[in-house]
Amino acid sequence: MPKERLQKILSAAGLLSRRAAEVAIRAGRVQVNGRPVSLGDSADPAEDNITLDGAAVRTAGQKRYIALHKPRGVVCTLADERGRRCLPDLLVDVPERVYPIGRLDRDSEGLVLLTNDGAFANDVMHPRAHIGKTYRVTVAPALTEDQLAEFSSGMRLDDGQTTAPARITTIDERDGRQVLEIVLWEGRNRQIRRMLEAFSVQTLRLKRKQIGGVKLGMLSSGRWRDLTPKEMQAFRR
């Protein structure tokens, strides 16, 4: 989509008249990709992150980049033939058709990224991006030191493939349970659960806390938010 003057974009979004938009731009209330703009500047509403007073400006056909806190029991798909809750049930106020970047299994919870930008999704998922995903995992019984070392160095899964090195740290251990922080740089199906099952260890809870520079933070279960300009800049780097 070609670039347009910012006052035209703000007016088309129904937020301000063109004259009021010019005043807002001069007052420093408008930013593009996290940077202040000047009167006469242009932007691409399909590519650029435009904000007015810190709130995202939405236009028809705009690309969306969303962080969602997926609850346990929700299927990480756009539809489910068995009638189970899936992602669109949590995104009823998102008019664009967005889809998840990668998956998080039904019994797991935490951060899921969604977009309608295919190029962005491919870049995030491609191994060359080397984007880490951080999980907080509760297991029983506790892993031994040898098992922790094997997990971190890479291990053979049930399909014969070997996992890439990972980072695993013990956060807490008591009453026969162990809380782990695990960072992966790859995304095999149910990878963490399968690795733990190889040690005959049960996964009691699995929560994804971070993808690259995007953190789950205080986002409540079942809620979503748009990625910030700073987060988008980190992915572009």
Buried (B, 14 or more C-beta within 10 A) or exposed (E): EEBBBBBBBBBBBEBBEEEEBBEBBEEEBBBBBEEEBEBEBBBBBBBBBBBBEEEBBBBEEBBBBBBBBBBBEBBBBBEBEEEEBBBBEBBEEBEBEBEBBBBBBBEBBBBBBBBBBEEBBEBBEEEEEEBBBBBBBBBEEBBEEEBBEBBBEEBEBEEEEEBEEBEBEEEEBEEEBBBBBBBBBBBBEBBBBBBBBBBEBEBEBBBBBBBBBBBBEEBEBBEBEBBBBEBBBBBEE
